[in-house]
C-alpha cells in the first residue's frame, strides 16, 4: 500500500541532526543543531496535529540516538559544544523530567539507534574528533550499556534514529569514504547485510 504525505504544523525552531523517537501521533524531536556551531537542548513533542515544547535535555547535543516513547524516552551519544567531542552520556525522559543514566562505553556521534528506554541499541558512528567510522554496537538494559555484536560495515551518518527494536533493528545508508546504499539488519544476535 502507498499513501500520501500531507502538511502538518511546523516545529517551533528549525534545526538539523536531531534525535527522534515515538510514533506518528506521539513523538519527540530532541536536540540538534540550529546554526553555526550552536547545538540545541530543545525537545518538542508532536501529538498528531501540533508541536509543544517540553523539558530541555540537560546538555545541548546534536547527532545523538533516540529510543522509546514520549513518556519513556532515551537520548544517548552525539556531540556537544565545539570542539565537538563525541558524547557517551545517556539521558532518560519520563514525560516531564530528564535523568542522567550510566554512560556508554565509548563516545560516538552520527550513530543509528533502536529500541525502548529499557532495551535499546546504539550502533556504528564515529568519534567526533576523528572521521574514522566505528563498527561498535552497544546495548542498553535500562541501567547499563554492554557491548553487542559489531556491525558488518563501519560507518556514520546513517538514516535517522529509532529504527526498530533492540532485537529487530536496521542500519540504513551512511558514510564511509563515500555515501553508502548499504542496509544491515540486526536480529538480537548478529548484523546481516540485506
C-alpha positions in Angstrom: 0.0 0.0 0.0 1.1 3.5 -0.7 -0.2 6.7 0.9 0.4 10.4 0.5 2.3 13.0 2.5 0.3 15.9 3.9 1.4 19.2 5.5 1.3 19.4 9.3 2.3 22.0 11.9 5.9 23.1 11.8 8.3 22.7 14.7 9.0 25.8 16.7 12.7 26.0 16.0 14.3 24.8 12.7 17.2 22.5 13.3 19.0 19.5 11.8 20.9 16.5 13.2 18.2 15.8 15.8 17.3 12.5 17.5 13.7 11.3 17.5 11.5 8.6 18.9 7.8 7.7 19.1 5.0 7.2 16.7 3.3 9.4 14.1 0.8 10.7 16.7 3.1 10.7 19.8 6.7 11.6 19.0 9.7 13.5 20.4 12.2 15.6 18.5 15.3 16.0 20.7 18.4 18.2 20.5 20.1 19.0 17.2 21.9 21.9 15.5 20.5 25.3 14.8 23.1 27.5 13.1 26.9 28.0 13.1 28.4 25.9 16.0 25.2 26.2 18.0 23.9 22.9 19.5 20.4 22.6 20.9 18.9 21.1 24.0 15.4 21.8 22.8 12.8 19.0 23.0 9.5 19.1 21.2 6.6 16.7 21.4 4.2 16.0 18.5 0.6 14.8 19.2 -0.5 14.1 15.7 -1.6 17.7 14.9 0.9 20.1 16.6 4.2 20.5 18.5 4.7 21.6 22.1 7.9 22.5 23.8 9.0 20.1 26.5 11.7 20.0 29.2 15.1 20.5 27.6 17.8 17.9 27.6 20.5 18.5 30.3 23.2 19.1 27.7 22.8 20.7 24.2 23.7 17.8 21.8 23.4 17.0 18.1 23.7 13.8 16.1 22.6 11.6 19.0 20.5 8.5 19.1 16.9 8.2 20.4 14.7 5.4 21.5 11.5 4.7 23.4 8.2 6.6 23.7 7.2 10.2 24.7 6.8 9.1 28.3 9.8 6.7 28.4 12.5 8.1 26.1 16.2 7.5 25.8 18.8 10.0 24.4 22.4 9.0 24.1 25.7 9.6 22.2 26.1 12.6 19.8 28.4 15.6 20.3 28.3 18.7 22.4 29.9 22.2 22.3 32.9 22.8 20.0 35.4 21.5 19.5 33.0 18.6 19.1 33.9 15.7 21.5 31.9 12.5 20.9 29.5 12.1 23.8 28.9 9.0 25.8 26.2 10.5 28.0 22.8 8.8 28.5 19.6 10.6 29.5 16.2 9.1 30.3 12.9 11.0 30.0 9.7 10.2 31.8 7.5 12.6 30.0 8.4 15.6 32.2 11.9 15.2 33.7 15.3 14.1 32.3 17.6 12.0 34.5 21.2 11.0 33.9 21.8 7.4 33.2 25.1 5.4 33.0 27.4 6.5 30.2 28.1 4.4 27.1 31.4 2.5 26.8 32.6 4.8 24.0 31.6 8.3 23.0 30.3 8.4 19.4 28.3 10.7 17.2 26.3 10.2 14.0 25.0 6.9 15.3 22.0 4.8 14.5 19.7 3.7 17.3 16.7 1.5 18.0 14.5 0.1 20.8 12.9 1.3 24.1 14.2 3.0 27.2 14.9 -0.3 28.8 16.1 -2.3 25.7 17.9 -0.1 23.3 20.9 -0.2 21.0 23.4 2.4 19.6 25.4 1.2 16.6 28.3 2.5 14.4 29.0 6.2 14.3 32.4 8.0 14.8 34.4 9.8 17.4 33.7 13.4 16.6 37.4 14.4 16.6 38.1 11.7 14.0 36.5 10.8 10.7 37.2 7.1 11.3 33.9 5.2 11.3 33.0 2.7 14.1 31.5 -0.8 13.8 30.7 -0.9 17.5 27.3 -1.8 18.9 26.3 -1.1 22.5 23.1 -2.5 24.1 21.2 -0.8 27.0 19.1 -2.6 29.5 17.6 0.4 31.3 20.6 0.6 33.6 23.9 -0.2 31.9 25.5 -0.4 28.4 27.2 -3.6 27.2 29.0 -4.5 24.0 26.9 -6.2 21.4 28.0 -7.8 18.0 29.9 -5.5 15.7 28.1 -4.1 12.7 29.4 -5.5 9.3 30.4 -2.2 7.8 31.8 0.6 10.0 30.1 3.9 9.1 28.4 7.0 10.4 25.6 9.4 9.4 23.1 6.7 8.9 19.3 7.3 8.4 17.7 8.8 11.4 17.3 7.4 14.9 15.0 4.8 16.4 14.7 2.3 13.5 13.2 -0.8 15.0 13.7 -2.7 18.3 16.8 -3.9 20.1 16.2 -7.3 18.6 14.9 -6.2 15.2 16.8 -3.1 14.0 18.1 -1.6 10.8 21.2 0.4 9.9 20.4 2.3 6.7 22.9 4.0 4.4 25.6 6.1 6.0 29.1 7.3 5.1 32.5 5.6 5.0 34.7 7.2 2.4 31.6 8.0 0.4 27.8 7.7 0.6 26.6 4.1 1.2 23.4 2.4 -0.1 24.0 -0.4 2.3 21.4 -1.8 4.7 22.1 -4.2 7.6 19.5 -5.9 9.8 20.1 -6.8 13.5 18.1 -9.8 14.9 19.3 -9.6 18.5 22.4 -11.7 17.9 24.1 -10.6 14.7 24.1 -8.0 11.9 23.4 -9.2 8.4 23.6 -7.4 5.1 20.1 -7.2 3.5 
